[in-house]
Amino acid sequence: MKTSRYTLKDFYSQQYRHSSQSTSSKPVYSINSINHDDLLGYQTAEESADLKEGIDHCESTKGTVQDDLHEAQLVAEEERGTTFLKSVKQHRAAVAWSVLLSTAIIMEGYDMKLLDPSMPSQLLRSAGLSNGASFGSLIGLYLNGHVSERLGFQKALLLSLSLMTAAVFIPFFAPSVEVLLVGQICQGIHWGVFKTLTTAYAAEVCPVHLRGYLTTYVNVCWVIGQIPFAIQWIWPGPLIIATSFAPESPWWCVRKGRIADAKANLGRLVDSRTTSAKSLDNMVNLMEVTVNQEREARTGQHYLDCFRGVNRCRAIIAYCTCGTQILSGTGL
């Protein structure tokens, strides 16, 4: 006797035709609305076993997603209720790495102030040299978003520090003002990278309670850099060595689907004596849930949406906050 091979595709086709005839609205199906026993009856024994296994997997996956969401919420609530000193003690490695990498901003504060007394007397050339570094910074600000997301924070900073070391030779051996301008533009590109990369790294590797302090420390480094140093090569070399051992941002690893690397790097940023493996898994689950929600929210979004609706108010607040550094007179 020939067995009827009634497949899952045939079942859905029949259900769709039946629903389309009975109602004018678009039919909506879920795994819970299917009579599993009736469907299994149309299959051979082997097909029935495979189908039942697939249904069980769907139901178990649904429970796993709900558990991950619940654990992510618990981690977020626990992080908000932690005191400042406890956060520093538990995440002292993250604090140390953030402070270390943020010292790259010292180079910008030093180099920008170093140029002032060495400028030629001609007003036009002075303005060109000053604006050349700012123009390069704009390029660096734009490039950093793409480079750091593609390579990771660690490799992006290593690359920028290495190229910065080479760019120092241009103004050092500049035979004319024009060559000095080129050197300022090349150095400005890397200063723009340092401005944003170090702040983003500090925000991602540190817990909520410490992000405000360590992102503000970046501005402190900019002020420290205005103190005259002997040579410009004092920072890239040690920072290249230190950055080689720095852990990658676990958030970047999660965005790239490298969950194992995210957990490994996160383990280097917390105190292993007070943080269990289960806590690390919960933290990574929180990152996964957050990244997935951000991807869903970003779908169909463009840069112009920053200036529309509620986002326009957020953009104005961000511009005013960053603009206070210039409006307060630090550029004079």
Order of alpha helices (4+ residues) and beta strands (2+ residues): alpha-alpha-alpha-alpha-alpha-alpha-alpha-alpha-alpha-alpha-alpha-alpha-alpha-alpha-alpha-alpha
